[in-house]
Amino acid sequence: MKNNLSEHAVNRIAHALSKSISDFDTQLFQTQALSGLLSLELKERVIHIINVMHTFLPLDFKETAKILLLVKNNWDYGDSNDSYSSFAAWPIIDYVSIFGIEYKKESLELLKQLTGLFSSEFAIRAFIVKYPDYCLLKFKDWIYDKDEHVRRLVSEGTRPRLPWGMQIKAFILDPSSNLPLLTKLKSDPSLYVRRSVANHLNDIAKDNPDIVINLCKQWQKNKMNKQEQWVIKHATRSLVKAGHKDVFTLLGYTTDPKIKIEKFNLTCDKIKQGGQLHFDLLLHSTSRNKQNIVIDYAIHFVKANGKTKPKVFKLKTFKIDINANIELSKKHSFKAISTRKYYIGAHKLEILVNGQSIETKSFDLI
């Protein structure tokens, strides 16, 4: 990914600045920006280019803001398959958060205008932290902007735990100020915006699951279209995986499932490192009604300290008729992967029906 900020990007930035600044020394900028660039990691490259830009731009940020605003019209967007175009604008956007932090009015307007080049979702967070009331007031207008990039910026920029971005601790503790914005944007005509709303709610759910559940319940009191229903489903995906007890009813699954395990077999209760856990299930519906069911399984993995911690995995989602049976079979690999280290010892396999534990078996990893 860091290769997206290399010579192509520098040349693109130089082109835009040369069109926006009279007597801009393109060759000198390219030489300084490329000096040592390729030895740096991604974020270091962003900072390096920003520092070079600073030597070519006015010290008065208000004058710089006027120049950077011209960049939007002078940018070489390339074609739709050009992956370098948006990445090249990253240093331009982040320049605003570093050198424009004392100029909230000019900077927020600039980030709004430039977010279509490369999302301002990272840069705007410094302003949200420093000027929360001012930013939220602006966002109440931006959710009605005609540009989908601006509307998405409201949702993505205020996410409590944006990947790669600065965490906004105030919103982790209390995200309530964001909820009216998300409520409006959940019905946005753009999937680009609605997906951001769902991801934002998924962030909130990691720290405040009940807030997300209650908000979605409020939304469901009004008739919802398929797009809005998708937002709720996507927003609660982590809660489903975690087996949160209230999320299943929210998504239309049976509140009090009546499922009996007729058979639950492990082919082996001692699994070698690199091997597979293989289990079979036979489930029977004891309800007098058709049921909407989600079957998950949790493996209680041994950690380095010898304690265990469960991780939930998807198995099957289905509707089951009165007195019907369903057979399920699963193989779970214990082959070494980069994201998980396995430790020998006593593990547990737990079967979950609509988030409720119904049976557990033990096995050893040897």
Secondary structure, DSSP 8 states (H G I E B T S, - for coil): -GGGSSHHHHHHHHHHHHHHSTT--HHHHHHHHHTTGGGS-HHHHHHHHHHHHHHHS-SSHHHHHHHHHHHHHH-----TT-THHHHHTHHHHHHHHHHSTT-HHHHHHHHHHHTTTS-TTTTHHHHHHHSHHHHHHHHHHHTT-S-HHHHHHHHHHT-TT-TTS---HHHHH--GGGHHHHHHHTT-S-HHHHHHHHHHHHHHHHH-HHHHHHHHHHHHTS---HHHHHHHHHHTHHHHHHT-TTHHHHTT--SS--EEEEEEEES-SEE-TT-EEEEEEEEEE--SS-EEEEEEEEEEEE-TTS-EEEEEEEEEEEEE-TT-EEEEEEEEE---BTTB----EEEEEEEEETTEEEEEEEEEE-
